Amino acid sequence: MARKGISREDPIVQVFFPCDIGTRLLEEFAAARPEDYTFLEPKDFNDLRSSAFAGIPEWDAFADHVQQCIRCGEV
């Protein structure tokens, strides 16, 4: 399966500004769950654990990374 590329111009990336690893993990979520990714909204980044996507392995990997990364979310 082809991976969905996510660029810095992606509206979600513009809202959250993940680091390179965070972007890769978000790409993995998008590739594994393309339909879910289309429903991703900025509010889902407010509380990654309470997001509607919590429990999806690729989202949880992204959330775990973001909670530990000092670069994710920097402008």
Biopython code that builds the backbone (N, CA, C, O; Angstrom):
import numpy as np
from Bio.PDB.StructureBuilder import StructureBuilder

atoms = [
    (1, "MET", "N", (0.842, -1.174, 0.000)),
    (1, "MET", "CA", (0.000, 0.000, 0.000)),
    (1, "MET", "C", (0.888, 1.237, 0.000)),
    (1, "MET", "O", (1.859, 1.319, 0.752)),
    (2, "ALA", "N", (0.549, 2.177, -0.837)),
    (2, "ALA", "CA", (1.317, 3.426, -0.897)),
    (2, "ALA", "C", (1.039, 4.270, 0.336)),
    (2, "ALA", "O", (-0.085, 4.335, 0.834)),
    (3, "ARG", "N", (2.089, 4.909, 0.807)),
    (3, "ARG", "CA", (1.933, 5.772, 1.972)),
    (3, "ARG", "C", (1.476, 7.149, 1.532)),
    (3, "ARG", "O", (1.926, 7.672, 0.513)),
    (4, "LYS", "N", (0.585, 7.724, 2.304)),
    (4, "LYS", "CA", (0.148, 9.091, 2.026)),
    (4, "LYS", "C", (1.245, 10.023, 2.487)),
    (4, "LYS", "O", (1.631, 10.007, 3.656)),
    (5, "GLY", "N", (1.743, 10.829, 1.584)),
    (5, "GLY", "CA", (2.748, 11.809, 1.954)),
    (5, "GLY", "C", (2.102, 12.995, 2.653)),
    (5, "GLY", "O", (1.054, 13.478, 2.225)),
    (6, "ILE", "N", (2.712, 13.452, 3.703)),
    (6, "ILE", "CA", (2.231, 14.623, 4.422)),
    (6, "ILE", "C", (3.325, 15.667, 4.341)),
    (6, "ILE", "O", (4.471, 15.416, 4.712)),
    (7, "SER", "N", (2.964, 16.829, 3.855)),
    (7, "SER", "CA", (3.945, 17.900, 3.729)),
    (7, "SER", "C", (3.682, 18.971, 4.777)),
    (7, "SER", "O", (2.669, 18.940, 5.476)),
    (8, "ARG", "N", (4.599, 19.907, 4.875)),
    (8, "ARG", "CA", (4.430, 21.033, 5.799)),
    (8, "ARG", "C", (3.242, 21.902, 5.405)),
    (8, "ARG", "O", (2.772, 22.709, 6.208)),
    (9, "GLU", "N", (2.752, 21.745, 4.174)),
    (9, "GLU", "CA", (1.607, 22.517, 3.713)),
    (9, "GLU", "C", (0.275, 21.877, 4.102)),
    (9, "GLU", "O", (-0.772, 22.510, 3.971)),
    (10, "ASP", "N", (0.302, 20.635, 4.576)),
    (10, "ASP", "CA", (-0.922, 19.958, 5.000)),
    (10, "ASP", "C", (-1.580, 20.785, 6.108)),
    (10, "ASP", "O", (-0.896, 21.188, 7.049)),
    (11, "PRO", "N", (-2.879, 21.046, 6.024)),
    (11, "PRO", "CA", (-3.536, 21.876, 7.044)),
    (11, "PRO", "C", (-3.336, 21.382, 8.468)),
    (11, "PRO", "O", (-3.189, 22.189, 9.386)),
    (12, "ILE", "N", (-3.329, 20.071, 8.666)),
    (12, "ILE", "CA", (-3.136, 19.538, 10.019)),
    (12, "ILE", "C", (-1.729, 19.835, 10.510)),
    (12, "ILE", "O", (-1.545, 20.205, 11.669)),
    (13, "VAL", "N", (-0.740, 19.679, 9.654)),
    (13, "VAL", "CA", (0.644, 19.973, 10.036)),
    (13, "VAL", "C", (0.792, 21.466, 10.328)),
    (13, "VAL", "O", (1.536, 21.845, 11.233)),
    (14, "GLN", "N", (0.098, 22.310, 9.582)),
    (14, "GLN", "CA", (0.148, 23.753, 9.813)),
    (14, "GLN", "C", (-0.398, 24.114, 11.192)),
    (14, "GLN", "O", (0.035, 25.099, 11.791)),
    (15, "VAL", "N", (-1.333, 23.337, 11.693)),
    (15, "VAL", "CA", (-1.926, 23.607, 13.003)),
    (15, "VAL", "C", (-1.028, 23.109, 14.124)),
    (15, "VAL", "O", (-0.874, 23.789, 15.138)),
    (16, "PHE", "N", (-0.433, 21.930, 13.957)),
    (16, "PHE", "CA", (0.266, 21.291, 15.072)),
    (16, "PHE", "C", (1.782, 21.371, 15.000)),
    (16, "PHE", "O", (2.424, 21.397, 16.049)),
    (17, "PHE", "N", (2.380, 21.412, 13.835)),
    (17, "PHE", "CA", (3.830, 21.493, 13.660)),
    (17, "PHE", "C", (4.593, 20.332, 14.306)),
    (17, "PHE", "O", (5.425, 20.573, 15.181)),
    (18, "PRO", "N", (4.336, 19.067, 13.901)),
    (18, "PRO", "CA", (5.117, 17.961, 14.453)),
    (18, "PRO", "C", (6.555, 17.989, 13.937)),
    (18, "PRO", "O", (6.828, 18.532, 12.867)),
    (19, "CYS", "N", (7.466, 17.402, 14.705)),
    (19, "CYS", "CA", (8.849, 17.262, 14.251)),
    (19, "CYS", "C", (8.884, 16.218, 13.133)),
    (19, "CYS", "O", (7.842, 15.681, 12.757)),
    (20, "ASP", "N", (10.059, 15.931, 12.606)),
    (20, "ASP", "CA", (10.174, 14.962, 11.508)),
    (20, "ASP", "C", (9.666, 13.580, 11.906)),
    (20, "ASP", "O", (8.983, 12.918, 11.124)),
    (21, "ILE", "N", (9.996, 13.145, 13.118)),
    (21, "ILE", "CA", (9.528, 11.827, 13.576)),
    (21, "ILE", "C", (8.018, 11.857, 13.767)),
    (21, "ILE", "O", (7.322, 10.919, 13.377)),
    (22, "GLY", "N", (7.512, 12.929, 14.364)),
    (22, "GLY", "CA", (6.067, 13.070, 14.536)),
    (22, "GLY", "C", (5.343, 13.075, 13.201)),
    (22, "GLY", "O", (4.270, 12.486, 13.069)),
    (23, "THR", "N", (5.931, 13.740, 12.209)),
    (23, "THR", "CA", (5.343, 13.762, 10.869)),
    (23, "THR", "C", (5.313, 12.361, 10.283)),
    (23, "THR", "O", (4.319, 11.959, 9.678)),
    (24, "ARG", "N", (6.406, 11.609, 10.461)),
    (24, "ARG", "CA", (6.446, 10.227, 9.947)),
    (24, "ARG", "C", (5.371, 9.372, 10.621)),
    (24, "ARG", "O", (4.699, 8.584, 9.957)),
    (25, "LEU", "N", (5.210, 9.526, 11.933)),
    (25, "LEU", "CA", (4.191, 8.756, 12.649)),
    (25, "LEU", "C", (2.783, 9.161, 12.203)),
    (25, "LEU", "O", (1.894, 8.315, 12.108)),
    (26, "LEU", "N", (2.584, 10.432, 11.934)),
    (26, "LEU", "CA", (1.294, 10.895, 11.426)),
    (26, "LEU", "C", (1.050, 10.339, 10.023)),
    (26, "LEU", "O", (-0.083, 10.005, 9.677)),
    (27, "GLU", "N", (2.109, 10.239, 9.214)),
    (27, "GLU", "CA", (2.002, 9.620, 7.888)),
    (27, "GLU", "C", (1.611, 8.153, 8.008)),
    (27, "GLU", "O", (0.809, 7.655, 7.219)),
    (28, "GLU", "N", (2.178, 7.460, 8.998)),
    (28, "GLU", "CA", (1.834, 6.051, 9.197)),
    (28, "GLU", "C", (0.365, 5.909, 9.580)),
    (28, "GLU", "O", (-0.310, 4.987, 9.122)),
    (29, "PHE", "N", (-0.133, 6.818, 10.417)),
    (29, "PHE", "CA", (-1.554, 6.826, 10.761)),
    (29, "PHE", "C", (-2.392, 7.055, 9.502)),
    (29, "PHE", "O", (-3.379, 6.355, 9.274)),
    (30, "ALA", "N", (-1.998, 8.036, 8.687)),
    (30, "ALA", "CA", (-2.738, 8.357, 7.464)),
    (30, "ALA", "C", (-2.729, 7.185, 6.487)),
    (30, "ALA", "O", (-3.734, 6.918, 5.828)),
    (31, "ALA", "N", (-1.599, 6.485, 6.391)),
    (31, "ALA", "CA", (-1.496, 5.350, 5.472)),
    (31, "ALA", "C", (-2.343, 4.174, 5.949)),
    (31, "ALA", "O", (-2.988, 3.501, 5.145)),
    (32, "ALA", "N", (-2.339, 3.930, 7.260)),
    (32, "ALA", "CA", (-3.084, 2.801, 7.809)),
    (32, "ALA", "C", (-4.583, 3.087, 7.878)),
    (32, "ALA", "O", (-5.405, 2.178, 7.761)),
    (33, "ARG", "N", (-4.925, 4.350, 8.069)),
    (33, "ARG", "CA", (-6.329, 4.742, 8.260)),
    (33, "ARG", "C", (-6.677, 5.969, 7.416)),
    (33, "ARG", "O", (-7.016, 7.014, 7.971)),
    (34, "PRO", "N", (-6.601, 5.864, 6.094)),
    (34, "PRO", "CA", (-6.831, 7.054, 5.261)),
    (34, "PRO", "C", (-8.204, 7.691, 5.476)),
    (34, "PRO", "O", (-8.333, 8.914, 5.435)),
    (35, "GLU", "N", (-9.226, 6.867, 5.704)),
    (35, "GLU", "CA", (-10.552, 7.438, 5.938)),
    (35, "GLU", "C", (-10.582, 8.206, 7.253)),
    (35, "GLU", "O", (-11.142, 9.300, 7.321)),
    (36, "ASP", "N", (-9.980, 7.640, 8.297)),
    (36, "ASP", "CA", (-9.941, 8.324, 9.591)),
    (36, "ASP", "C", (-9.154, 9.622, 9.490)),
    (36, "ASP", "O", (-9.540, 10.635, 10.073)),
    (37, "TYR", "N", (-8.044, 9.589, 8.746)),
    (37, "TYR", "CA", (-7.208, 10.784, 8.628)),
    (37, "TYR", "C", (-7.992, 11.957, 8.048)),
    (37, "TYR", "O", (-7.761, 13.105, 8.427)),
    (38, "THR", "N", (-8.909, 11.680, 7.140)),
    (38, "THR", "CA", (-9.678, 12.772, 6.541)),
    (38, "THR", "C", (-10.581, 13.454, 7.562)),
    (38, "THR", "O", (-11.003, 14.590, 7.348)),
    (39, "PHE", "N", (-10.884, 12.776, 8.671)),
    (39, "PHE", "CA", (-11.728, 13.364, 9.713)),
    (39, "PHE", "C", (-10.918, 14.036, 10.816)),
    (39, "PHE", "O", (-11.491, 14.612, 11.741)),
    (40, "LEU", "N", (-9.596, 13.967, 10.726)),
    (40, "LEU", "CA", (-8.736, 14.568, 11.740)),
    (40, "LEU", "C", (-8.936, 16.079, 11.752)),
    (40, "LEU", "O", (-8.903, 16.730, 10.707)),
    (41, "GLU", "N", (-9.145, 16.629, 12.946)),
    (41, "GLU", "CA", (-9.370, 18.062, 13.107)),
    (41, "GLU", "C", (-8.374, 18.624, 14.108)),
    (41, "GLU", "O", (-7.838, 17.880, 14.931)),
    (42, "PRO", "N", (-8.120, 19.920, 14.051)),
    (42, "PRO", "CA", (-7.180, 20.534, 14.998)),
    (42, "PRO", "C", (-7.488, 20.217, 16.459)),
    (42, "PRO", "O", (-6.567, 20.065, 17.262)),
    (43, "LYS", "N", (-8.771, 20.117, 16.816)),
    (43, "LYS", "CA", (-9.126, 19.835, 18.213)),
    (43, "LYS", "C", (-8.604, 18.473, 18.678)),
    (43, "LYS", "O", (-8.446, 18.254, 19.879)),
    (44, "ASP", "N", (-8.332, 17.556, 17.743)),
    (44, "ASP", "CA", (-7.812, 16.241, 18.121)),
    (44, "ASP", "C", (-6.407, 16.328, 18.706)),
    (44, "ASP", "O", (-5.944, 15.382, 19.343)),
    (45, "PHE", "N", (-5.719, 17.458, 18.495)),
    (45, "PHE", "CA", (-4.379, 17.634, 19.044)),
    (45, "PHE", "C", (-4.400, 18.245, 20.439)),
    (45, "PHE", "O", (-3.368, 18.289, 21.109)),
    (46, "ASN", "N", (-5.568, 18.721, 20.888)),
    (46, "ASN", "CA", (-5.662, 19.326, 22.218)),
    (46, "ASN", "C", (-5.415, 18.311, 23.317)),
    (46, "ASN", "O", (-4.712, 18.601, 24.285)),
    (47, "ASP", "N", (-5.981, 17.135, 23.178)),
    (47, "ASP", "CA", (-5.780, 16.057, 24.141)),
    (47, "ASP", "C", (-5.696, 14.764, 23.345)),
    (47, "ASP", "O", (-6.713, 14.142, 23.038)),
    (48, "LEU", "N", (-4.485, 14.372, 23.019)),
    (48, "LEU", "CA", (-4.275, 13.221, 22.137)),
    (48, "LEU", "C", (-4.858, 11.936, 22.696)),
    (48, "LEU", "O", (-5.271, 11.062, 21.933)),
    (49, "ARG", "N", (-4.898, 11.808, 24.007)),
    (49, "ARG", "CA", (-5.413, 10.588, 24.631)),
    (49, "ARG", "C", (-6.937, 10.539, 24.651)),
    (49, "ARG", "O", (-7.518, 9.455, 24.706)),
    (50, "SER", "N", (-7.584, 11.686, 24.607)),
    (50, "SER", "CA", (-9.047, 11.723, 24.601)),
    (50, "SER", "C", (-9.612, 11.898, 23.198)),
    (50, "SER", "O", (-10.826, 11.981, 23.012)),
    (51, "SER", "N", (-8.735, 11.952, 22.231)),
    (51, "SER", "CA", (-9.164, 12.098, 20.844)),
    (51, "SER", "C", (-10.037, 10.911, 20.445)),
    (51, "SER", "O", (-9.940, 9.831, 21.028)),
    (52, "ALA", "N", (-10.877, 11.124, 19.460)),
    (52, "ALA", "CA", (-11.698, 10.032, 18.926)),
    (52, "ALA", "C", (-10.834, 8.918, 18.343)),
    (52, "ALA", "O", (-11.324, 7.815, 18.097)),
    (53, "PHE", "N", (-9.548, 9.201, 18.119)),
    (53, "PHE", "CA", (-8.644, 8.228, 17.511)),
    (53, "PHE", "C", (-7.863, 7.410, 18.544)),
    (53, "PHE", "O", (-7.126, 6.495, 18.176)),
    (54, "ALA", "N", (-8.019, 7.728, 19.823)),
    (54, "ALA", "CA", (-7.326, 6.973, 20.873)),
    (54, "ALA", "C", (-7.703, 5.498, 20.757)),
    (54, "ALA", "O", (-8.865, 5.154, 20.536)),
    (55, "GLY", "N", (-6.717, 4.649, 20.908)),
    (55, "GLY", "CA", (-6.934, 3.214, 20.783)),
    (55, "GLY", "C", (-6.533, 2.661, 19.424)),
    (55, "GLY", "O", (-6.410, 1.447, 19.261)),
    (56, "ILE", "N", (-6.331, 3.531, 18.458)),
    (56, "ILE", "CA", (-5.823, 3.107, 17.153)),
    (56, "ILE", "C", (-4.301, 3.067, 17.280)),
    (56, "ILE", "O", (-3.691, 4.086, 17.602)),
    (57, "PRO", "N", (-3.672, 1.912, 17.035)),
    (57, "PRO", "CA", (-2.235, 1.771, 17.304)),
    (57, "PRO", "C", (-1.363, 2.866, 16.694)),
    (57, "PRO", "O", (-0.457, 3.373, 17.357)),
    (58, "GLU", "N", (-1.621, 3.233, 15.454)),
    (58, "GLU", "CA", (-0.792, 4.258, 14.805)),
    (58, "GLU", "C", (-0.989, 5.628, 15.458)),
    (58, "GLU", "O", (-0.038, 6.400, 15.581)),
    (59, "TRP", "N", (-2.204, 5.924, 15.871)),
    (59, "TRP", "CA", (-2.461, 7.194, 16.565)),
    (59, "TRP", "C", (-1.803, 7.177, 17.939)),
    (59, "TRP", "O", (-1.201, 8.168, 18.355)),
    (60, "ASP", "N", (-1.916, 6.049, 18.646)),
    (60, "ASP", "CA", (-1.311, 5.947, 19.974)),
    (60, "ASP", "C", (0.206, 6.088, 19.900)),
    (60, "ASP", "O", (0.810, 6.692, 20.787)),
    (61, "ALA", "N", (0.834, 5.538, 18.855)),
    (61, "ALA", "CA", (2.288, 5.702, 18.681)),
    (61, "ALA", "C", (2.620, 7.175, 18.476)),
    (61, "ALA", "O", (3.597, 7.675, 19.034)),
    (62, "PHE", "N", (1.810, 7.873, 17.677)),
    (62, "PHE", "CA", (1.992, 9.309, 17.468)),
    (62, "PHE", "C", (1.811, 10.055, 18.790)),
    (62, "PHE", "O", (2.631, 10.907, 19.134)),
    (63, "ALA", "N", (0.754, 9.746, 19.527)),
    (63, "ALA", "CA", (0.481, 10.419, 20.802)),
    (63, "ALA", "C", (1.609, 10.180, 21.804)),
    (63, "ALA", "O", (2.025, 11.107, 22.499)),
    (64, "ASP", "N", (2.107, 8.948, 21.884)),
    (64, "ASP", "CA", (3.225, 8.642, 22.790)),
    (64, "ASP", "C", (4.441, 9.481, 22.435)),
    (64, "ASP", "O", (5.096, 10.040, 23.315)),
    (65, "HIS", "N", (4.740, 9.568, 21.151)),
    (65, "HIS", "CA", (5.898, 10.352, 20.719)),
    (65, "HIS", "C", (5.723, 11.823, 21.095)),
    (65, "HIS", "O", (6.630, 12.432, 21.665)),
    (66, "VAL", "N", (4.568, 12.389, 20.780)),
    (66, "VAL", "CA", (4.319, 13.811, 21.035)),
    (66, "VAL", "C", (4.470, 14.135, 22.516)),
    (66, "VAL", "O", (5.007, 15.185, 22.869)),
    (67, "GLN", "N", (4.004, 13.249, 23.380)),
    (67, "GLN", "CA", (4.090, 13.496, 24.821)),
    (67, "GLN", "C", (5.530, 13.518, 25.318)),
    (67, "GLN", "O", (5.813, 14.113, 26.357)),
    (68, "GLN", "N", (6.435, 12.882, 24.597)),
    (68, "GLN", "CA", (7.829, 12.816, 25.019)),
    (68, "GLN", "C", (8.746, 13.760, 24.248)),
    (68, "GLN", "O", (9.885, 13.985, 24.657)),
    (69, "CYS", "N", (8.262, 14.314, 23.139)),
    (69, "CYS", "CA", (9.108, 15.105, 22.251)),
    (69, "CYS", "C", (8.998, 16.593, 22.567)),
    (69, "CYS", "O", (7.903, 17.154, 22.581)),
    (70, "ILE", "N", (10.136, 17.221, 22.818)),
    (70, "ILE", "CA", (10.119, 18.655, 23.104)),
    (70, "ILE", "C", (9.986, 19.482, 21.826)),
    (70, "ILE", "O", (9.689, 20.675, 21.891)),
    (71, "ARG", "N", (10.202, 18.865, 20.672)),
    (71, "ARG", "CA", (10.127, 19.604, 19.400)),
    (71, "ARG", "C", (8.733, 19.599, 18.783)),
    (71, "ARG", "O", (8.399, 20.514, 18.030)),
    (72, "CYS", "N", (7.923, 18.612, 19.076)),
    (72, "CYS", "CA", (6.578, 18.556, 18.505)),
    (72, "CYS", "C", (5.732, 19.691, 19.059)),
    (72, "CYS", "O", (5.689, 19.925, 20.267)),
    (73, "GLY", "N", (5.066, 20.383, 18.160)),
    (73, "GLY", "CA", (4.204, 21.480, 18.549)),
    (73, "GLY", "C", (4.884, 22.829, 18.567)),
    (73, "GLY", "O", (4.224, 23.849, 18.769)),
    (74, "GLU", "N", (6.214, 22.859, 18.356)),
    (74, "GLU", "CA", (6.917, 24.140, 18.307)),
    (74, "GLU", "C", (6.592, 24.861, 17.013)),
    (74, "GLU", "O", (6.428, 24.235, 15.966)),
    (75, "VAL", "N", (6.502, 26.150, 17.090)),
    (75, "VAL", "CA", (6.236, 26.955, 15.895)),
    (75, "VAL", "C", (7.554, 27.405, 15.309)),
    (75, "VAL", "O", (7.572, 28.099, 14.292)),
]
sb = StructureBuilder()
sb.init_structure("model")
sb.init_model(0)
sb.init_chain("A")
sb.init_seg("    ")
for serial, (resi, resn, name, xyz) in enumerate(atoms, 1):
    if name == "N":
        sb.init_residue(resn, " ", resi, " ")
    sb.init_atom(name, np.array(xyz, "f"), 0.0, 1.0, " ", f" {name:<3s}", serial, name[0])
structure = sb.get_structure()
